[in-house]
Amino acid sequence: MPDSLFDRSARKLAVSLSINSDLYAKAQASGIDAVQIVEAALERALAARTTETLRAEIRQDMEALDRYIAEHGDPAAELREMYGPV
């Protein structure tokens, strides 16, 4: 798994966002770097979404395994019977 969810060396892209003007003005006056904040927030949101997606995929895989075991038996149990405990 990569260390990062995105290419940190990718070029910057100019985008247009509509945000509360008073909030932006006060943040800017306070020395807050809006670009840094937006990038950090997007990174957290992407990480959360990636985690949700992976959990859903794992849940699907576990359900498929449960169905397989219900229909065909537990292959791990068969291997333990064949080779004994490890």
N, C-alpha and C positions, 0 to 999 in steps of 0.2 A: 504494500500500500504506500502511495506517495506520502512524503512528509507534509505536503501542502495540497490543498484542494484546487489550487490554481497556480498559474505561472507568475510568480512574483516579479519576474523580470520583463513581463509583457509591457508593451508601450501603453501609455495613458491614452484614454479615449475621452474626448470632450462630449459630455452629455448635458441634457437640459432637464432640470428638476424643478418642480414647483413646491416651495416650502414656505412656511409662515414667515413673512418678512420681518416681523418683530423678533421672532426667535432667532433668525439668521443674523440680524443686526446685533443683537445682544451677545450671541455666541462669538461673532467676529470681533466685537468690541472687547470681549473677554480674552481674546487671543486664542480662541479655540480654532483648530484647523479642521474645517468642515470636510475637506477631502479625506483626511485621515479617519475622521469619525464615520463617514459614510462607508469607506472601504472596510473598516473594522466591523461595522454593523452588517454589511453584506456578507463578510466572511463568516460571522457567527450564524447568520440566517442560512447560508449555504451549508455550513457544517450540520446544523440542525436538520435541514431537509435531507441531506445525505444520510444522516443517522436514521431518520424516519424511513427512508427508502430501503436501506439495508435491513432494518428490523422487519419490514414488511416482507422482503424477499426471504429472509431467514424463516419467518413464520410460515410462509408458503412452502418452503422446502421441508420444514418439520412436519407440516400437515401431510405433504406427499409421502414422507417417510412413514408416518403413522398409518396412512392408508396401505402402503406397501406391506408393512409388517402385519397389519390386520388380514391382508389377503394371502400373503406368502410366508408369513412367519418371520422371526427375527434372525437375520443373517449373522449377527454378532453372536447370538446364542448358539447357532449351529457351528460357528468357528470355535467357540469355547469348548463345545462338546468334542469337536474333532481334534483339537490341539491341547486341550486342558487349560487350566489357569496360567496366567503369565506371572 
